[in-house]
Every structure is written in structure tokens, then in C-alpha cells.
């Protein structure tokens, strides 16, 4: 068992205890961040005269060699070490000898792991934001291509009023914009460097924490050393943001699943993002959308797990905090995988425009516009509402849409109706006369799309 402590102990740790305590199986994924932090620490120690320039150069050369060898597969991170910090330091000492023993001067594993996790999380937030951008770009393409694709808008899963596919997609664009903003906010709040906090009370060495922070790209060091080693708020914020993002993906997935059903037939999912049945040859299943919907609960679980782990921990560092890594790693991996696959599915998906428009007509989504027609001809809205309700009942009895109902049938219920009612209840009119900001009308949608393009240009 390779570990960095033991002088206080008179016997070996029980093997089961050692394995239970060890984190190398999962924290080895941030070996690059651990080495990056160590290099910055060594540069600061030399600048402060705590290490000689020769010692600095030997240690950095050794650390860079370890990084290169792990990257290229020449060096394997094995589980004989307790954690990634033990692996890096022990390997360094084995390679360069005595100078390697000075690497840990002025720091603790507590501030070291806090730094590694922050560096890793910052890198992952960048990647997550890039994936969100790619999804937003895919949504924007659909918006641009489908300003005139009419479809039913829903409330209570009932057809309500006609909208366009561009308008519907624009709602998801807004959701994922907010996800991006949340990720940006998290990055800003976690942009402080914990290295130099020591175990919890700093150190007696004359460290330059501002210099270390600048080397690692932070805006500055953490203000309080106890908080520096015990803060996991940024991970809770990230898991919360990822839970909301996954909720948005899950809602979107649910709609794709519904739209893909035989009853709707609004979309055609590309074969590359579908599967078949082992027994039913006619099936084409929306598995990617279903898996995204299912994996959302996994990310929720990560957030709940870390909240529970943190809720009773007194200051400062406690071993419970080791539980932050596996849940965070899993949630990040899950969200990244879902974002990438969902974007690929969306980019290759076909939309059945005629079917969508027909569905809007069959659902009487233009009923409100028929009532507005009467209001514009002097009928009180409450009376108009009742008249159109009777028209809808008549259409259902005759198996017709409002566009198909003969004028004489309209006029039997209200003599106010004239030939121009058909223009008033056409999908094009119903949509395009809605011109207020944020509405589905062509003019409003073109303005919205222009704002979306600008947003992505400044992303």
C-alpha cells in the first residue's frame, strides 16, 4: 500500500479499511489537473525562495514526464496507491529522488484535492457549455427553416392554438440559453484558488497565493482557508444546473417520443438514432430520446446524494467530502453524453410539415380566431365564445374542420359570418397576425431568430 502518511501509526491499515478509504479508482481521472496544480505550486515555492531553481527545474521536468507518460499510455495509474496525489508524488520521488520529497512543502491533501476538483470542474463546465452551444445551433437551424411550418400548440396535452415549428423550437432555445447562463454564473463563483489553504489553517511558509492563483488562471485565492478546503457549493450548483438542463432535455425528449408515435407522425427519426424490435419487424423505436428521459433521474440522484452527504459536516474538511467525486463525475458524464446524442438526433431528424398542419386544423386550433372574427364584427366576446363552441360541435358531428364547414352552416348559427371567415381561420392568418414580441407570427419570429443568432455570436 503506497501512502503519504504513517509516522503516527504503529501498524498497517487493515486491507478492507484501506480499500474503503482509497479514492484512486475514481480520482485518477484528474491526474492532469493534479500535475498542473503541482507545477504551479513548485513555481511559486521557487519564486518565494523555498525551493532552489535547480530543485524547481528537476521537479517540473519530472512532473511533465509523468504527465506525458500517462497521456501516452507508457505509465499506468495503478490502484496500489491511495489516491492520485499519492501516485504522482510517489512516482516523482521514484524518478528524481530527493527533490521530489519537497513537492508537498506548504500544502495539504485537503487544499490539493480542493484545487484538483475545481480545476477539473472548470474544464468540464467549458466542455458542457460547448455542447450546449452546439445544441442551440441545431435548434436555431430548425427555427430558420420552419418559420412557415404550422403545427398545433398544446396546453394540458390538448390542441390549443396554431403555432409554428420555429416558435415551438424557440421555446427550447430559451431554456438552453438559461442553462448556459447558469453554467457561466457557476464558473464565475468558483473562480478562486484554494491552494495554500493547507489542511485548514494555512501554513507558516511565506506562500504567494495570488501568484499561484494567477498561474492557474483563477481571478484570485480563496479568502478563508477553512472554507477553501471545505467548500463544495460549486459542485452543488453544477449538479443543480445539470439537473435543470437534464429536465429540459427530458421534456424535449418526451415531445420527440410523442411526435414519433403512430398517432402523431410529426417526425421521422434517422435510422442512426433509432432501434428496432427483436420480435416486431415494423417497430422503429426512439431509444435515444427515451434514454435521455431516463438518465435525467440519475443526475437528480447525484444532486440529492451530495446534498445529503454535505448537510451534517462541521468545518473543516471531513472524509465524507470524498463522496463528491463519483456523483459529480457520473452526472457530468451523463449530461455530456445526453447533450451530444440528443443534438445528433435533432440534426438528423425529419419534420412532416403537411401532417403537422393537418393536425392543427383537425384540432380546431383556429377556434379562438373564429371568435376573434366575430368580435371584430361587433359581437361581444362572451357571445362569440358560445357561437364558436356550437360551430365546433357541428364540425365534430359532420367530421369536418372549420375550414371545411360550408358558409351556410356558419350563417345558421350566426348571420355575422361572411365568406372572409375562411381566410380568417386559415393557419397562415391565425399564425401571422400574432405579431407581438415573442409570438409565432412571421415578423415576430424573424426578429426572435435574429436575436438568437446574435446571442450565439456573442456566446
VEXDREN-2710 file (C-alpha; in Angstrom, 1 decimal):
% VEXDREN-2710
k/r/px/py/pz
1/UNK/0.0/0.0/0.0
2/UNK/1.6/3.3/-1.2
3/UNK/0.6/6.2/1.0
4/UNK/2.0/9.6/2.1
5/UNK/1.4/9.2/5.8
6/UNK/2.2/6.6/8.5
7/UNK/4.7/8.0/11.0
8/UNK/2.0/8.3/13.7
9/UNK/0.9/4.7/13.2
10/UNK/2.4/1.5/14.6
11/UNK/0.6/-1.0/12.4
12/UNK/-0.6/-1.3/8.9
13/UNK/-4.1/-0.2/8.0
14/UNK/-6.5/-3.1/7.6
15/UNK/-6.7/-4.0/3.9
16/UNK/-10.5/-3.6/3.8
17/UNK/-10.2/-0.2/5.5
18/UNK/-7.6/0.8/3.1
19/UNK/-9.7/-0.1/0.1
20/UNK/-12.8/1.5/1.6
21/UNK/-10.8/4.7/2.2
22/UNK/-8.9/4.8/-1.1
23/UNK/-10.1/7.1/-4.0
24/UNK/-7.6/6.2/-6.7
25/UNK/-10.2/4.2/-8.7
26/UNK/-12.1/7.4/-9.5
27/UNK/-9.9/10.4/-8.7
28/UNK/-7.3/9.2/-11.2
29/UNK/-9.3/10.9/-13.9
30/UNK/-7.9/14.3/-12.8
31/UNK/-4.3/13.4/-12.9
32/UNK/-3.6/16.2/-15.4
33/UNK/-5.2/18.8/-13.1
34/UNK/-3.2/17.4/-10.1
35/UNK/0.1/17.7/-12.1
36/UNK/-0.9/21.2/-13.3
37/UNK/-1.5/22.3/-9.8
38/UNK/1.7/20.8/-8.6
39/UNK/3.7/22.6/-11.3
40/UNK/2.2/26.0/-10.3
41/UNK/2.9/25.2/-6.6
42/UNK/6.5/24.4/-7.3
43/UNK/7.0/27.6/-9.4
44/UNK/5.6/29.6/-6.5
45/UNK/7.8/27.9/-4.0
46/UNK/10.9/28.7/-6.0
47/UNK/9.8/32.3/-6.5
48/UNK/9.5/32.6/-2.7
49/UNK/12.9/31.1/-2.2
50/UNK/11.5/28.0/-0.5
51/UNK/12.9/25.8/-3.3
52/UNK/16.1/26.4/-5.4
53/UNK/15.8/27.0/-9.1
54/UNK/17.6/23.7/-9.7
55/UNK/15.0/21.8/-7.5
56/UNK/12.2/23.6/-9.3
57/UNK/13.5/22.6/-12.7
58/UNK/14.0/18.9/-11.7
59/UNK/10.6/18.6/-10.1
60/UNK/8.8/20.3/-13.1
61/UNK/10.7/18.1/-15.5
62/UNK/9.7/15.0/-13.6
63/UNK/6.1/16.1/-13.4
64/UNK/5.9/16.8/-17.1
65/UNK/7.4/13.4/-17.8
66/UNK/4.8/11.7/-15.7
67/UNK/2.0/13.7/-17.4
68/UNK/3.4/12.7/-20.9
69/UNK/3.8/9.1/-20.0
70/UNK/0.3/8.8/-18.6
71/UNK/-1.1/10.6/-21.6
72/UNK/0.7/8.3/-24.0
73/UNK/-0.1/5.1/-22.1
74/UNK/3.5/4.4/-21.1
75/UNK/2.7/4.8/-17.4
76/UNK/-0.4/3.2/-15.8
77/UNK/-2.1/4.6/-12.8
78/UNK/-2.5/1.5/-10.6
79/UNK/-4.7/1.0/-7.5
80/UNK/-1.7/0.2/-5.2
81/UNK/-1.8/4.0/-4.4
82/UNK/-4.4/5.5/-2.1
83/UNK/-5.2/8.4/-4.3
84/UNK/-4.0/10.3/-7.4
85/UNK/-1.9/12.6/-5.2
86/UNK/0.0/9.6/-3.7
87/UNK/0.6/8.2/-7.2
88/UNK/2.0/11.4/-8.6
89/UNK/4.2/12.2/-5.7
90/UNK/5.5/8.6/-5.2
91/UNK/6.2/8.3/-8.9
92/UNK/8.0/11.6/-8.9
93/UNK/10.2/10.6/-5.9
94/UNK/11.0/7.3/-7.6
95/UNK/12.1/9.1/-10.8
96/UNK/14.0/12.1/-9.5
97/UNK/14.9/11.2/-5.9
98/UNK/15.3/13.7/-3.0
99/UNK/14.0/16.8/-4.7
100/UNK/10.7/15.0/-5.2
101/UNK/10.2/14.8/-1.5
102/UNK/9.9/18.6/-1.4
103/UNK/6.9/18.8/-3.7
104/UNK/4.4/18.8/-0.9
105/UNK/6.0/21.6/1.0
106/UNK/3.4/24.2/2.2
107/UNK/0.3/22.3/1.2
108/UNK/-2.0/19.5/2.3
109/UNK/-4.0/16.9/0.5
110/UNK/-7.0/18.9/1.7
111/UNK/-6.2/22.0/-0.4
112/UNK/-4.7/19.9/-3.1
113/UNK/-7.9/17.8/-3.7
114/UNK/-10.0/21.0/-3.4
115/UNK/-7.8/22.5/-6.2
116/UNK/-7.9/19.5/-8.4
117/UNK/-11.7/19.2/-8.2
118/UNK/-12.1/22.9/-9.0
119/UNK/-9.7/22.7/-12.0
120/UNK/-11.4/19.6/-13.3
121/UNK/-14.9/21.1/-12.8
122/UNK/-13.9/24.3/-14.6
123/UNK/-12.6/22.3/-17.6
124/UNK/-15.8/20.3/-17.6
125/UNK/-18.0/23.5/-17.4
126/UNK/-16.2/24.7/-20.6
127/UNK/-17.0/21.4/-22.4
128/UNK/-20.6/21.4/-21.2
129/UNK/-21.1/24.9/-22.4
130/UNK/-19.6/24.0/-25.8
131/UNK/-22.1/21.1/-26.1
132/UNK/-25.0/23.4/-25.1
133/UNK/-23.9/25.8/-27.8
134/UNK/-23.9/23.0/-30.4
135/UNK/-27.5/22.1/-29.3
136/UNK/-28.5/25.8/-29.6
137/UNK/-27.1/25.9/-33.1
138/UNK/-29.0/22.8/-34.1
139/UNK/-32.2/24.3/-32.7
140/UNK/-31.6/27.6/-34.5
141/UNK/-31.2/25.8/-37.9
142/UNK/-34.7/24.3/-37.4
143/UNK/-36.1/27.6/-36.4
144/UNK/-34.7/29.3/-39.5
145/UNK/-36.0/26.5/-41.8
146/UNK/-39.5/26.2/-40.3
147/UNK/-40.9/29.7/-39.9
148/UNK/-43.9/28.7/-42.0
149/UNK/-44.3/25.1/-40.7
150/UNK/-47.7/25.2/-39.0
151/UNK/-48.5/22.9/-36.1
152/UNK/-50.8/22.7/-33.1
153/UNK/-49.7/24.3/-29.9
154/UNK/-50.8/22.5/-26.8
155/UNK/-52.0/23.1/-23.3
156/UNK/-52.9/20.2/-21.0
157/UNK/-51.8/18.0/-23.9
158/UNK/-54.9/19.3/-25.7
159/UNK/-54.6/21.1/-29.0
160/UNK/-54.9/24.8/-28.2
161/UNK/-53.8/27.3/-30.9
162/UNK/-51.8/27.1/-34.0
163/UNK/-48.1/27.9/-33.8
164/UNK/-45.1/27.2/-36.0
165/UNK/-42.3/24.6/-35.5
166/UNK/-39.9/27.6/-35.4
167/UNK/-41.9/29.1/-32.5
168/UNK/-42.1/25.7/-30.6
169/UNK/-38.3/25.2/-31.1
170/UNK/-37.7/28.8/-29.9
171/UNK/-39.1/27.9/-26.5
172/UNK/-36.4/25.2/-26.1
173/UNK/-33.8/27.7/-27.4
174/UNK/-34.7/29.9/-24.4
175/UNK/-34.5/27.0/-22.0
176/UNK/-31.0/26.1/-23.1
177/UNK/-29.9/29.8/-23.1
178/UNK/-30.8/29.8/-19.4
179/UNK/-28.8/26.6/-18.9
180/UNK/-25.8/28.4/-20.5
181/UNK/-26.2/31.4/-18.3
182/UNK/-26.3/29.2/-15.1
183/UNK/-23.1/27.5/-16.2
184/UNK/-21.4/30.8/-16.7
185/UNK/-22.6/32.0/-13.3
186/UNK/-21.2/28.9/-11.6
187/UNK/-17.8/29.4/-13.4
188/UNK/-17.6/32.9/-12.0
189/UNK/-18.4/32.0/-8.5
190/UNK/-15.9/29.1/-8.4
191/UNK/-13.1/31.2/-9.9
192/UNK/-11.0/31.3/-6.7
193/UNK/-8.0/29.1/-5.9
194/UNK/-8.0/27.0/-2.7
195/UNK/-4.3/26.0/-2.9
196/UNK/-2.4/27.5/0.0
197/UNK/-5.2/26.9/2.4
198/UNK/-3.3/24.0/3.8
199/UNK/-5.2/21.4/5.9
200/UNK/-7.5/24.2/7.2
201/UNK/-5.4/27.0/8.7
202/UNK/-2.9/28.0/6.0
203/UNK/0.8/27.5/6.6
204/UNK/3.8/29.1/8.2
205/UNK/5.7/29.1/4.8
206/UNK/5.7/32.5/3.0
207/UNK/3.5/31.4/0.2
208/UNK/2.3/33.8/-2.5
209/UNK/-1.2/32.6/-3.0
210/UNK/-2.0/35.4/-5.5
211/UNK/0.8/34.2/-7.8
212/UNK/-0.3/30.6/-7.6
213/UNK/-3.9/31.6/-8.4
214/UNK/-2.7/33.7/-11.4
215/UNK/-0.6/30.8/-12.7
216/UNK/-3.7/28.5/-12.7
217/UNK/-6.0/31.1/-14.3
218/UNK/-8.0/32.0/-11.2
219/UNK/-9.1/35.6/-10.5
220/UNK/-7.6/35.2/-7.0
221/UNK/-7.2/32.9/-3.9
222/UNK/-10.0/31.9/-1.7
223/UNK/-10.5/34.4/1.2
224/UNK/-10.8/31.9/4.1
225/UNK/-8.7/28.8/4.4
226/UNK/-11.3/26.8/6.2
227/UNK/-13.9/27.5/3.5
228/UNK/-11.2/26.9/0.9
229/UNK/-10.8/23.2/1.8
230/UNK/-14.5/22.5/2.7
231/UNK/-16.4/24.4/0.1
232/UNK/-18.4/22.1/-2.3
233/UNK/-21.1/24.7/-3.1
234/UNK/-19.8/25.0/-6.7
235/UNK/-20.4/21.3/-7.2
236/UNK/-23.9/21.5/-5.7
237/UNK/-24.6/24.4/-8.0
238/UNK/-23.3/22.5/-11.0
239/UNK/-25.4/19.4/-10.2
240/UNK/-28.4/21.7/-9.7
241/UNK/-27.7/23.3/-13.1
242/UNK/-27.2/20.0/-14.7
243/UNK/-30.5/18.7/-13.2
244/UNK/-32.3/21.6/-14.7
245/UNK/-30.6/21.1/-18.1
246/UNK/-31.5/17.4/-18.0
247/UNK/-35.1/18.3/-17.2
248/UNK/-35.1/20.5/-20.3
249/UNK/-33.6/17.6/-22.4
250/UNK/-36.2/15.2/-20.8
251/UNK/-39.1/17.5/-21.7
252/UNK/-37.8/17.8/-25.3
253/UNK/-37.3/14.0/-25.4
254/UNK/-40.8/13.4/-24.3
255/UNK/-42.1/15.6/-27.2
256/UNK/-39.9/13.8/-29.7
257/UNK/-41.3/10.4/-28.4
258/UNK/-44.9/11.7/-28.7
259/UNK/-44.2/13.2/-32.1
260/UNK/-42.6/9.9/-33.3
261/UNK/-45.7/7.8/-32.4
262/UNK/-48.1/6.4/-35.0
263/UNK/-50.8/8.7/-33.7
264/UNK/-48.8/11.9/-34.3
265/UNK/-46.3/11.1/-37.0
266/UNK/-44.8/14.6/-36.8
267/UNK/-41.2/13.5/-37.1
268/UNK/-39.0/10.9/-38.7
269/UNK/-36.0/9.9/-36.5
270/UNK/-32.9/9.0/-38.5
271/UNK/-32.1/5.3/-38.5
272/UNK/-28.8/6.0/-36.9
273/UNK/-30.7/7.2/-33.8
274/UNK/-33.3/4.5/-33.7
275/UNK/-33.5/0.8/-32.9
276/UNK/-35.9/-1.9/-33.9
277/UNK/-37.7/-4.7/-32.1
278/UNK/-36.3/-8.3/-31.7
279/UNK/-39.8/-9.6/-32.4
280/UNK/-41.9/-6.9/-34.1
281/UNK/-40.4/-6.1/-37.6
282/UNK/-42.5/-2.9/-38.0
283/UNK/-41.0/-1.1/-35.0
284/UNK/-38.7/1.9/-35.1
285/UNK/-38.1/3.0/-31.5
286/UNK/-36.9/6.4/-30.3
287/UNK/-34.4/4.9/-27.9
288/UNK/-32.1/7.9/-27.6
289/UNK/-34.9/10.2/-26.5
290/UNK/-36.1/7.5/-24.1
291/UNK/-32.7/7.1/-22.6
292/UNK/-32.2/10.8/-22.2
293/UNK/-35.5/10.9/-20.4
294/UNK/-34.5/8.0/-18.2
295/UNK/-31.0/9.3/-17.4
296/UNK/-32.4/12.6/-16.1
297/UNK/-33.2/10.8/-12.8
298/UNK/-29.6/9.7/-12.5
299/UNK/-28.5/13.3/-12.5
300/UNK/-31.2/14.3/-9.9
301/UNK/-29.9/11.4/-7.7
302/UNK/-26.3/12.9/-7.9
303/UNK/-27.6/16.2/-6.6
304/UNK/-29.6/14.7/-3.8
305/UNK/-26.7/12.4/-2.8
306/UNK/-24.2/15.3/-2.5
307/UNK/-26.7/17.4/-0.6
308/UNK/-27.3/14.6/1.9
309/UNK/-23.5/14.0/2.2
310/UNK/-22.8/17.7/2.9
311/UNK/-25.7/18.5/5.2
312/UNK/-24.2/17.5/8.5
313/UNK/-20.5/18.2/8.0
314/UNK/-18.8/20.6/10.5
315/UNK/-15.9/22.7/9.5
316/UNK/-13.5/22.0/8.0
317/UNK/-12.5/19.0/5.8
318/UNK/-14.1/15.6/6.6
319/UNK/-13.7/12.4/4.7
320/UNK/-17.4/12.4/3.8
321/UNK/-16.4/15.0/1.2
322/UNK/-14.7/12.3/-0.9
323/UNK/-18.2/11.3/-1.9
324/UNK/-18.4/14.5/-4.0
325/UNK/-16.4/12.9/-6.8
326/UNK/-18.2/9.9/-8.1
327/UNK/-21.6/11.5/-8.1
328/UNK/-20.2/14.6/-9.9
329/UNK/-18.2/12.6/-12.4
330/UNK/-21.2/10.5/-13.2
331/UNK/-23.6/13.4/-13.6
332/UNK/-21.1/15.4/-15.8
333/UNK/-20.5/12.3/-18.0
334/UNK/-24.2/11.7/-18.2
335/UNK/-25.1/15.2/-19.2
336/UNK/-22.3/15.4/-21.7
337/UNK/-23.4/12.1/-23.3
338/UNK/-27.0/13.1/-23.4
339/UNK/-26.3/16.6/-24.9
340/UNK/-24.1/15.1/-27.7
341/UNK/-26.5/12.3/-28.6
342/UNK/-29.6/14.5/-28.5
343/UNK/-28.0/17.1/-30.7
344/UNK/-27.1/14.5/-33.2
345/UNK/-30.6/13.1/-33.2
346/UNK/-32.1/16.6/-33.6
347/UNK/-29.8/17.5/-36.5
348/UNK/-30.8/14.4/-38.5
349/UNK/-34.5/14.4/-37.7
350/UNK/-37.1/15.0/-40.4
351/UNK/-40.2/17.0/-39.8
352/UNK/-43.5/16.1/-41.6
353/UNK/-44.9/19.6/-42.4
354/UNK/-48.2/18.6/-44.0
355/UNK/-49.0/16.2/-41.2
356/UNK/-48.3/18.9/-38.6
357/UNK/-50.5/21.4/-40.4
358/UNK/-53.3/18.9/-40.8
359/UNK/-53.2/18.1/-37.1
360/UNK/-53.6/21.8/-36.3
361/UNK/-56.7/22.0/-38.4
362/UNK/-58.2/18.8/-37.1
363/UNK/-57.8/20.0/-33.5
364/UNK/-59.8/23.2/-34.0
365/UNK/-56.8/25.3/-33.0
366/UNK/-58.2/28.2/-35.0
367/UNK/-61.4/28.3/-32.9
368/UNK/-60.2/31.3/-31.0
369/UNK/-59.5/33.1/-34.3
370/UNK/-63.1/32.4/-35.4
371/UNK/-64.3/34.0/-32.1
372/UNK/-62.0/37.0/-32.7
373/UNK/-63.6/37.3/-36.2
374/UNK/-67.0/37.8/-34.6
375/UNK/-65.6/40.2/-32.0
376/UNK/-64.1/42.3/-34.9
377/UNK/-67.6/42.4/-36.4
378/UNK/-69.2/43.8/-33.2
379/UNK/-70.2/40.6/-31.3
380/UNK/-69.3/40.6/-27.6
381/UNK/-66.5/38.1/-26.8
382/UNK/-68.6/36.0/-24.4
383/UNK/-71.3/35.6/-27.1
384/UNK/-68.7/34.9/-29.7
385/UNK/-67.2/32.2/-27.5
386/UNK/-70.6/30.4/-27.3
387/UNK/-71.2/30.7/-31.0
388/UNK/-67.9/29.2/-31.9
389/UNK/-68.4/26.4/-29.3
390/UNK/-71.6/25.5/-31.3
391/UNK/-69.7/25.6/-34.5
392/UNK/-67.1/23.1/-33.1
393/UNK/-69.8/20.7/-32.0
394/UNK/-71.3/20.9/-35.5
395/UNK/-68.0/20.2/-37.1
396/UNK/-67.5/17.2/-34.9
397/UNK/-70.9/15.9/-35.9
398/UNK/-70.2/16.4/-39.6
399/UNK/-66.5/15.2/-39.3
400/UNK/-65.3/18.5/-40.7
401/UNK/-62.8/21.2/-39.8
402/UNK/-63.7/24.9/-39.5
403/UNK/-62.1/25.4/-42.9
404/UNK/-64.3/22.8/-44.5
405/UNK/-67.6/23.7/-43.0
406/UNK/-69.9/25.3/-45.6
407/UNK/-70.8/29.1/-45.2
408/UNK/-74.5/28.4/-44.9
409/UNK/-73.8/26.2/-41.8
410/UNK/-71.8/29.1/-40.3
411/UNK/-74.7/31.5/-41.0
412/UNK/-77.3/29.2/-39.5
413/UNK/-75.6/29.8/-36.2
414/UNK/-74.6/33.4/-36.7
415/UNK/-75.5/35.7/-39.7
416/UNK/-72.4/37.8/-39.0
417/UNK/-70.2/35.2/-40.8
418/UNK/-69.2/36.1/-44.4
419/UNK/-67.0/34.5/-47.0
420/UNK/-63.9/36.0/-45.5
421/UNK/-64.2/33.7/-42.4
422/UNK/-62.2/31.1/-44.4
423/UNK/-59.3/33.5/-44.7
424/UNK/-59.6/34.4/-41.0
425/UNK/-59.3/30.8/-39.9
426/UNK/-56.6/29.7/-42.3
427/UNK/-53.4/28.6/-40.5
428/UNK/-51.4/31.3/-42.2
429/UNK/-53.7/34.0/-41.0
430/UNK/-54.1/32.6/-37.5
431/UNK/-50.3/32.5/-37.0
432/UNK/-49.1/35.6/-38.9
433/UNK/-51.5/38.0/-37.3
434/UNK/-49.9/37.3/-34.0
435/UNK/-47.1/39.9/-34.2
436/UNK/-46.5/40.8/-30.6
437/UNK/-42.9/40.2/-29.4
438/UNK/-42.4/36.5/-28.7
439/UNK/-45.4/35.4/-30.7
440/UNK/-45.3/32.9/-33.6
441/UNK/-46.1/35.3/-36.5
442/UNK/-43.5/35.6/-39.2
443/UNK/-42.5/39.1/-38.4
444/UNK/-42.1/38.4/-34.7
445/UNK/-40.3/35.1/-35.4
446/UNK/-37.8/36.7/-37.8
447/UNK/-37.0/39.2/-35.1
448/UNK/-36.6/36.5/-32.5
449/UNK/-34.4/34.4/-34.8
450/UNK/-32.2/37.5/-35.4
451/UNK/-31.8/37.9/-31.6
452/UNK/-30.9/34.1/-31.3
453/UNK/-28.3/34.5/-33.9
454/UNK/-26.8/37.5/-32.1
455/UNK/-26.8/35.5/-28.8
456/UNK/-24.8/32.7/-30.4
457/UNK/-22.5/35.1/-32.0
458/UNK/-21.6/36.5/-28.5
459/UNK/-21.7/33.1/-26.8
END
